[in-house]
Amino acid sequence: MNSNKLIALLLLEEEEEEELVLATLKGSNRPVDKLFLFRNTEGAFNITVQRRLFGNESKFREYFRLSTELFELVLSFVKDDISKKPTNRIKCPISAEEKLCITLRYLATGETFRSLAFQYRQHHSWISVSVREVLRSIRERMLPIFIPKLSEERMRANAQDYNELWNFPNCCGSIDGKHVRIQCPKAAGSLFYNYKQFHSIVLLAIIDARYRFIAIDVGSCGREGDAMQLSDSAVIRLDRYEPTSRHRSAERNASVQMSGTEETNPN
């Protein structure tokens, strides 16, 4: 099975699961468990985060893996997308701050939604919806700003930084990959089984000379080697660059003179 088709099927399964959760909860007349009735007074957001962590920078960073300043920055981008107004049915909706806290805790620890449900006094089904909602907003709002499309001017500036800071001429970025452990998808066989002997997808990233991400690609199958992952990734596709005409593409691949010598080599 083509890896792109398999990734598309996995994403479709997630969307169908989310729709099923919403439909189930909306149509359910079962009484709410008493555990969830005291979210505002007994949940981890009120007791731990608001009372103890917001005033303790070191413990806040240890708990969420980011600073309070960065937390407020992320919140400013996603707050409008994830905030809900009170209604007759839901008089006290979950705040944007609490949704972001749950998402960050999930990303920092990999805890299950059921485990987070006991901590934050929210049903695990709603947590699954909230996490996807927050991550979708982060991707749409922040990705174009902090990892914009690559351009010739930016790559040339990166090459200059590598030459000046690290003495690496004609280098535009440093590439590395990370295997993210997953459960083997149905009918996937050994497609995601990597050389470390577990199933994974690959996070491929390029950073500049100042340790900043300039491009990422997520979703390659774990069994693929580094060269195959790079060649199949969006990182090196021409449509990631602006402009994308053949003339400008040829210019990017043209040889340039090595610093301190008369030798020319391609970027």
Secondary structure as UniProt FT lines:
FT   HELIX           3..26
FT   HELIX           34..36
FT   TURN            37..38
FT   HELIX           39..42
FT   HELIX           45..53
FT   TURN            54..55
FT   HELIX           57..64
FT   HELIX           68..82
FT   HELIX           96..109
FT   HELIX           113..120
FT   HELIX           124..146
FT   STRAND          150..151
FT   HELIX           152..166
FT   TURN            169..170
FT   STRAND          174..181
FT   TURN            186..187
FT   TURN            189..192
FT   TURN            195..196
FT   STRAND          199..207
FT   TURN            209..210
FT   STRAND          213..221
FT   TURN            222..223
FT   HELIX           226..232
FT   TURN            234..235
FT   HELIX           238..240
FT   STRAND          241..242
FT   HELIX           246..253
FT   STRAND          255..257
FT   TURN            259..260
FT   STRAND          264..266
//
